[in-house]
């Protein structure tokens, strides 16, 4: 199947180097997600702050991906 991102407005072709960087970011975000899930299992920790940390980290990882992909839309 052809790359679907070519059919979505605002996306561009990425170099192999950029694809590797995005995959590296996504692997690290998965690693952090596993840690957050472990923290969430600890009943002594403040779940509200874990949720805030999760959200802020997700936004940070998305920002890192956008810094590489440089989409040409909002």
C-alpha positions as CSV (number, residue, x, y, z in Angstrom):
1,X,0.0,0.0,0.0
2,X,1.2,3.5,-0.8
3,X,2.1,5.7,2.1
4,X,-1.2,7.2,3.3
5,X,0.4,10.4,4.6
6,X,0.8,11.5,0.9
7,X,-3.0,11.6,0.7
8,X,-3.3,13.8,3.8
9,X,-3.0,17.6,3.2
10,X,0.0,19.2,5.0
11,X,2.2,16.2,5.2
12,X,5.4,15.9,3.2
13,X,7.9,13.2,2.4
14,X,10.6,12.6,5.1
15,X,14.2,11.7,4.6
16,X,15.3,8.4,6.1
17,X,17.3,10.4,8.7
18,X,14.1,12.2,9.8
19,X,12.1,8.9,9.8
20,X,14.8,7.4,12.1
21,X,14.7,10.4,14.4
22,X,10.9,10.3,14.7
23,X,11.0,6.5,15.4
24,X,13.7,7.2,18.1
25,X,11.4,9.8,19.7
26,X,8.4,7.4,19.6
27,X,10.5,4.6,21.1
28,X,11.5,6.9,24.0
29,X,8.0,8.1,24.5
30,X,6.8,4.5,24.8
31,X,9.6,3.9,27.4
32,X,8.3,6.9,29.3
33,X,4.7,5.7,29.0
34,X,5.7,2.4,30.6
35,X,7.3,4.2,33.5
36,X,4.1,6.3,33.9
37,X,2.0,3.2,34.0
38,X,4.3,1.7,36.7
39,X,4.0,5.0,38.7
40,X,0.2,4.8,38.4
41,X,0.1,1.4,40.0
42,X,1.7,2.8,43.2
43,X,-1.2,3.7,45.5
44,X,0.9,6.1,47.6
45,X,1.5,8.5,44.7
46,X,-0.6,11.4,43.8
47,X,-2.6,10.3,40.7
48,X,-3.4,13.9,39.8
49,X,0.2,14.8,39.3
50,X,0.9,11.6,37.4
51,X,-1.9,12.6,35.0
52,X,-0.5,16.1,34.6
53,X,3.0,14.7,34.0
54,X,1.5,12.2,31.4
55,X,-0.2,15.0,29.5
56,X,2.7,17.4,29.6
57,X,5.1,14.6,28.5
58,X,2.7,13.6,25.7
59,X,2.7,17.2,24.5
60,X,6.5,17.4,24.7
61,X,6.9,14.2,22.6
62,X,4.4,15.5,20.0
63,X,6.4,18.8,19.9
64,X,9.6,16.9,19.3
65,X,8.0,14.9,16.4
66,X,6.7,18.1,14.9
67,X,10.1,19.7,15.1
68,X,11.4,16.9,12.8
69,X,8.4,16.5,10.5
70,X,7.8,20.3,10.2
71,X,4.2,20.0,9.0
72,X,3.1,23.0,6.9
73,X,-0.2,23.4,8.7
74,X,-1.4,24.7,12.1
